Every structure is written in C-alpha cells, then in structure tokens.
C-alpha cells in the first residue's frame, strides 16, 4: 500500500471517529435526559406505602398530587420534611401527597419517619423504577401533577414552607 493511500485511509478513519464523537455530543446535548417537564402526562406508578396501603397515581385522577423524591441521607430533604408536614395538614383534604424514598432500607426510612413525626404517605422506590421514569437525579425533587394527570411543575432542590404552600395551592382542583 502506498504512503498516500495509507494517509487517506487513516484520515478517513479519523473523520468517521470524529463524526461519531460529534454525534454523541450533539445527541446528549439535545436530549432531555428523561426529566419530566411541565405539560407532560404524569407516568403512572404503583408503590406500597410504609403503612401497607397501596398508592397508584392513576387512582388520584380528579385530585392534585405532590410527589416528593427524597432520601434519609439528604440534608436538604431532611430540612424540607417539616415544611411538607406542616403544609400537608392544611391541604390533605384537597391534594394528595406521596413522598417517595429512593431505594433505602424500610427500617431506615421508618426510623426517619418516626423521628420527624411525619404523617403524610411515604413509599420506598426500592428498584428505582419510578425515580427513573420521572428522570430524577439529585435529591430532593418534587413533581406537581394536576387533577387531569398532567405535570404542572418539576422542582429540583430544597423546598421552603412558602414554596410548599405555593405548590399545593397551584394544584388544588377547581371545584
């Protein structure tokens, strides 16, 4: 093989590799990474709550739903739990709440719930199926679903009590 032909072959291979790398970056940049967005239909899920009740999102139609993803190891999650608890007491007849712990041992979660005296529904996503379906990354993360099953808002990060109240108020069904 001549030197010129080897050079052309190597250059062709390099161009194919550069094109593949470029396409990978472009595809990753333009993808939404699966993160749920306002206007999306909420993905249905069923989880067992700590109190052995079954929570299915599809059965909440006609009600707003606040879905909070959290972990006991997450300091912002721990700080926002009292805010959710206080506000939950005001809105429990108007809006459904489910706090989804991401893949921790039931004993650890139960101990956390007792220590913080939480009364709202809590479930554990042990296989992280719901977490992946909603594209949840860093914790805490909150998803607001309206009475029609549409995502109204996705918030990543710690909630203040005012934010929790505003979130609940935004998904109270119109009578």
N, C-alpha and C positions, 0 to 999 in steps of 0.2 A: 504494500500500500504506500502510495507516495505521501510525502510530507504534507502537501496541500490537501489531499483527501482526508488525512488524519485530523488536520486542523479543522476542516469543515465538519467532520463527524463530531469532534469534541465540542465545537461551537453549537452544533445542533442539539446535542445532549444538554449542554448548559442552558440553552434557551428553553428547552422543554422543562427542565428543573425549575428555572426562574419563573416560568409561566405557572407551574403547579404551585409554587410558593406564593406567588402573587394572587392566584385564585383563592387559595386558602385564607390569606389575609382579608381579601375582599369579602368572601363568604362569611367569615366570622364578624367582620365589621357591620355587615348588613343584616345579620340575623338578630332576632330579638332575644336569643338565648332562652326562649320558653317562658320568660317572665310574663305573668298575667298583666294585662293592661285594662284600663277603663274602657268599657264598651264591649269587652269580650264576654262571651257566655261563661258563667262560672262552671268549672268542671265538677260534676257530681262525685261525691265520695261518701263512703260509709265507714265510720270508726266506732269502736266500743269506748264509751266514756269510763272514767275511773269508777263511777258508781254502778257500772254494768248496764247502763242504758245504752241504746243504740242511737247514734246520730247520723242521719242521712240528709245531705244538703237538699236533695230533690224534694224531701218532705217538708221543707221550710218555705215552699212557694207561697207567696202572699205575705211573707214577713221579710224584713231586712235582716241580714246576718253579718255580724262582725266575726271574722276569722282571724285569730292571732296565733302566729307561729312563734314558738319560744323554746328556751332551754333553761334548766336549773343553773347551769354553769355561766349563763349570760347575765352580767351585771345590769345592763340596761333593761333586760327582761324582768329582772327582779325588782328594779325600781319602778317599772310601769305597772306591775301587778296590782298594787294598792289602788292606783288610779282606775284601772279597769274594774276592780271590785266595787269601789265607791260608786262609780257611774252605772255599773250593771244593776245595782239595787234600784236605781231610778228608772231604768229602761227595760227591765226584764220582762214586763208585760207587753212591750211594744216591739222589741228587737231581740232576735236570737243571738246568742253568743256561744262560740266554741273556741277554746284555747287549745291549740294542737302542739303538744310537746314533740320535739323532733328526736325520736329514737333513743330515749333513755329508759332505764330500768323502772318498772312500775313502783318499786319500793322507794326509789329516789324521788320520783315525781310525787308520790303520795306524801312523803315526808315534807317536801316543799309546800304542798298544798295545805297541809295541816299547820305548818309553821306560820304561814301567811294568812290562814283562815279564809281561804278562797271558797266562794260558794257557786261560782259560775261553772258551767260544764267544761270539763277538761278531758281530752283524749290523748293517746300516745300514737304517733305515726311510726310504728316500730320498723316497718320496711321502707319508710320514707317515700311511699308511693304518692301520697297527697302532696308532700313537700316538692317532689319532682314535677308533679302535674301542674303545680302553680309556679314553678320556676323559682322557688325560694332559695336565696343564697344566704347572706349574712342575717343573723337574728338580732333583734326581733323584726318581724314583718307582719303587717296587718293588711287584710283584704276586706273590702266592704262590698257586699252583694245586696242589690235591691230586691224588692218583692217579686220582680219578674225574672230573677236569676241572672241578672246582668251585673258584671263587675263595675262598680262605680268609682272605686279608688284602690290603689295599691300604695302602701307606705312602708318604706324600709327605714327602720330606726326606732328609737325610743319615743314613746308617747307621753305627753303631759296630760294632766287631768282635763285641761281645757280642750286639748286635741281629741281625747276620748269622747268627751261630751259632744263636740262638734261632729265627730264621726258618727256617733249614734244618731244624733239629730238628723244628719244627712240621709239616713236610710230608714227612718220611721215611715212606714207606708202611709200614703194619703188615704184618709177614710172616706 
